[in-house]
């Protein structure tokens, strides 16, 4: 009976282990890269939010001040004309900003592009 049973080779048992270890190593590297990119995205987004908010507050204060100065200056002679011109300028500014925002959102690079590139490289190396 001993002659009919094939001897088990130690290389067969260690090959799946090596493959599993390599797979876990790749997965660990990808998770670490994903975590770093997530931290960078969060920091970048928070910084942009704070700067955008401050810019918006100061910009609105400037617009209110300049609008008041124009209205005070032309109150007696052309008050309705100045009000209409200010509304038209604000509408034009709103439309320009909205169009640029939409263009920026459409052309934004995908998040976590480095992780996706790394996964694509690994897939190319593992698959023939």
C-alpha positions in Angstrom: 0.0 0.0 0.0 2.9 2.3 0.6 3.9 1.9 -3.1 0.5 3.0 -4.4 0.3 6.3 -2.5 2.2 9.1 -4.2 4.6 10.9 -2.0 3.6 14.4 -1.1 6.0 17.1 -2.2 6.8 19.9 0.2 6.9 22.4 -2.7 3.2 21.9 -3.4 2.2 22.8 0.1 4.4 25.9 0.3 3.4 27.3 -3.1 -0.2 28.2 -2.0 1.2 29.6 1.2 3.7 31.7 -0.8 0.9 32.9 -3.1 -1.3 33.7 -0.2 1.5 35.6 1.5 2.3 37.5 -1.6 -1.4 38.3 -2.0 -1.7 39.5 1.5 1.5 41.6 1.1 0.0 43.3 -2.0 -3.3 43.9 -0.2 -1.5 45.4 2.8 0.4 47.7 0.5 -2.7 48.8 -1.3 -4.6 49.5 1.9 -1.7 51.5 3.2 -1.5 53.5 0.0 -5.3 54.0 0.1 -5.1 55.3 3.7 -2.4 57.8 2.8 -4.3 59.1 -0.1 -7.5 59.4 2.0 -5.5 61.5 4.5 -4.2 63.7 1.8 -7.6 64.1 0.2 -9.1 65.0 3.6 -6.4 67.6 4.4 -6.7 69.1 0.9 -10.5 69.3 1.1 -10.5 70.9 4.5 -7.9 73.5 3.5 -9.9 74.3 0.4 -13.1 74.6 2.4 -11.6 77.0 4.9 -10.0 79.2 2.2 -13.1 79.2 0.1 -15.2 80.2 3.1 -12.9 83.1 4.1 -12.8 84.3 0.5 -16.5 84.2 0.3 -17.0 86.2 3.5 -14.4 88.9 2.5 -15.8 89.0 -1.1 -19.3 89.6 0.2 -18.2 92.3 2.5 -16.4 94.0 -0.4 -19.4 93.7 -2.6 -21.7 95.1 0.0 -19.4 98.0 0.7 -18.9 98.9 -3.0 -22.6 98.6 -3.7 -23.4 100.9 -0.8 -20.8 103.4 -2.0 -22.3 103.5 -5.5 -25.8 103.8 -4.3 -24.9 106.7 -1.9 -23.0 108.4 -4.6 -25.8 108.2 -7.2 -28.8 108.3 -4.9 -30.1 111.7 -6.1 -29.5 111.3 -9.8 -29.5 107.7 -11.1 -30.5 105.5 -8.2 -32.7 103.0 -10.3 -30.0 102.8 -13.0 -27.3 101.9 -10.5 -29.5 99.3 -8.8 -30.2 97.6 -12.2 -26.6 97.8 -13.2 -25.5 96.2 -9.9 -28.1 93.4 -10.3 -26.9 92.7 -13.8 -23.3 92.6 -12.8 -24.1 90.2 -9.9 -26.1 88.0 -12.2 -23.3 87.9 -14.7 -20.8 87.0 -12.0 -23.0 84.2 -10.7 -23.4 82.7 -14.2 -19.7 82.8 -14.9 -18.9 81.2 -11.5 -21.5 78.4 -12.0 -20.3 77.6 -15.5 -16.7 77.4 -14.3 -17.7 75.2 -11.3 -19.5 72.8 -13.6 -16.6 72.6 -15.9 -14.2 72.0 -13.0 -16.5 69.2 -11.7 -16.7 67.5 -15.1 -12.9 67.7 -15.7 -11.8 66.7 -12.2 -9.4 63.8 -12.0 -10.7 60.7 -10.3 -9.9 60.4 -6.6 -7.3 57.8 -5.5 -5.7 57.6 -8.9 -2.4 56.4 -7.5 -4.2 53.4 -5.9 -6.0 52.6 -9.2 -2.7 52.8 -11.1 -1.0 50.5 -8.7 -3.9 48.0 -8.9 -3.7 48.1 -12.7 0.1 47.5 -12.6 -0.4 44.5 -10.3 -3.1 43.1 -12.5 -0.8 43.3 -15.5 2.0 41.6 -13.7 -0.1 38.8 -12.3 -2.2 38.0 -15.4 -0.5 36.8 -18.6 
